[in-house]
């Protein structure tokens, strides 16, 4: 005779109220503002510098090399005195160094895309442009450091700005404003191109003609007529003239206004293109 024992197991199913209490113990946090999100991503860029301080090499060693090299390479030949040439050169070499550094914004964007970080950003409930603005806010710190390094080296070598501290601060401020706007060009290329090497290659292809075919090193009047045509419409020429006038104590309002208008146009055009690419990436 056999007995069959039937065992029943009971599965516990929590009530809906219990799940709600566990999953949402408090009020849902508010969506961060555009400013808060942008500053957070800017701080993220700063933390990357903290953990990899070698990233500051291009804003410390590179500006020093540029300043020393061109001062002593061209100073005696063009002005007869390195000190006299430095008064003309330093605002221009500061512009050249900072504008060249802006390309690393695009490189950082492209690197994060390759690592898949952007997929995480897009899943967050934040202001859409915040990651892009954060990149550039972090880089503005780098621009400021590079400007200070060049200024200190220039003062040691004999640079004496007639505009005083106010003129120097105004010149550096205008340069950083333009660099912020110009960085949007490279964020677009960072999203558009497939590798960071491609971003750097295209950046150099654009930056070298813009910086060297300008009034950074010599007066455009000494150039051939056909070259002057390009130099006169080159935005770097107008930026250098504006910064030079502010530091020299003879502010050229027309050039300063033109630089500010150019900066606004760059942000509107390339900022819009960047966000379209970002949303479709």
Residue pairs with C-beta under 8 A, 6 or more apart in sequence:
31 125
31 126
32 40
32 126
32 127
33 127
34 127
34 129
34 130
37 126
37 127
37 130
37 134
38 127
38 129
38 130
38 133
38 134
38 137
39 134
39 137
40 130
40 134
41 130
41 131
41 133
41 134
41 135
41 137
41 138
42 133
42 134
42 135
42 137
42 138
43 134
43 138
44 134
44 138
45 108
45 134
45 135
45 137
45 138
45 139
46 138
46 141
48 55
48 138
49 55
49 56
49 138
49 141
49 142
55 142
56 142
56 145
58 101
58 104
58 142
59 101
59 142
59 143
59 145
59 146
59 149
60 145
60 146
60 149
62 97
62 100
62 101
62 146
63 93
63 94
63 97
63 146
63 149
63 150
63 153
64 149
64 150
64 153
66 93
66 96
66 97
66 150
67 90
67 93
67 97
67 150
67 153
67 154
67 157
68 153
68 157
70 89
70 93
70 217
71 82
71 85
71 86
71 89
71 93
71 157
72 82
74 85
74 89
74 217
75 81
75 82
75 83
75 84
75 85
75 86
75 89
76 82
76 85
78 85
78 217
78 218
79 85
79 88
82 157
82 158
83 157
83 158
86 154
86 157
86 158
86 159
87 159
87 160
87 248
88 244
89 216
89 217
90 150
90 151
90 154
90 159
90 247
91 171
91 240
91 243
91 244
91 247
91 248
92 214
92 215
92 216
92 217
92 240
92 243
92 244
93 150
93 216
94 146
94 147
94 150
94 151
94 172
94 175
94 243
95 175
95 211
95 216
95 236
95 239
95 240
95 243
96 211
96 216
96 236
97 146
97 150
98 143
98 146
98 147
98 175
98 176
98 179
99 178
99 179
99 182
99 207
99 210
99 211
99 236
99 239
100 207
100 211
101 139
101 142
101 143
101 146
101 179
102 139
102 143
102 179
102 182
102 183
102 185
102 186
103 186
103 199
103 200
103 203
103 204
103 207
104 139
104 142
104 186
105 135
105 136
105 139
105 183
105 186
105 187
105 190
106 183
106 185
106 186
106 187
106 188
106 189
106 190
106 199
106 203
107 186
107 190
107 196
107 199
107 200
108 135
108 139
108 190
109 132
109 135
109 186
109 187
109 190
109 191
110 190
110 191
110 193
110 195
110 196
110 198
110 199
111 196
112 118
113 190
113 191
113 281
114 195
114 196
118 131
118 278
118 281
121 131
128 275
128 278
128 279
129 271
129 275
129 278
132 184
132 187
132 271
132 274
132 275
132 278
135 183
135 187
136 180
136 183
136 184
136 187
139 179
139 183
140 176
140 179
140 180
143 175
143 176
143 179
144 172
144 176
147 172
147 175
147 176
151 159
151 168
151 172
161 167
161 168
161 247
161 248
161 249
162 247
162 248
162 249
162 250
163 170
163 171
163 246
163 247
163 248
163 249
163 250
163 251
164 249
167 246
167 247
167 248
167 249
167 251
168 246
168 247
170 246
170 251
171 242
171 243
171 244
171 246
171 247
172 243
174 239
174 242
174 243
174 246
174 256
174 259
174 260
175 239
175 243
177 259
177 260
177 263
178 239
178 259
178 262
178 263
180 263
180 267
181 262
181 263
181 264
181 266
181 267
182 263
182 266
184 266
184 267
184 270
184 271
184 274
185 206
185 266
185 270
186 199
186 203
187 270
187 274
188 270
188 273
188 274
188 277
189 199
189 202
189 203
190 199
191 274
191 277
191 278
191 281
192 277
193 199
193 202
210 234
210 235
210 236
211 236
213 227
213 230
213 231
213 234
214 220
214 231
214 234
214 236
214 237
214 240
215 231
215 237
215 240
215 241
216 236
216 240
220 227
220 228
220 231
220 232
220 237
221 228
223 231
231 237
235 259
235 262
238 255
238 258
238 259
238 262
239 259
239 262
241 252
241 255
242 252
242 255
242 256
242 258
242 259
245 251
245 252
245 255
245 256
246 256
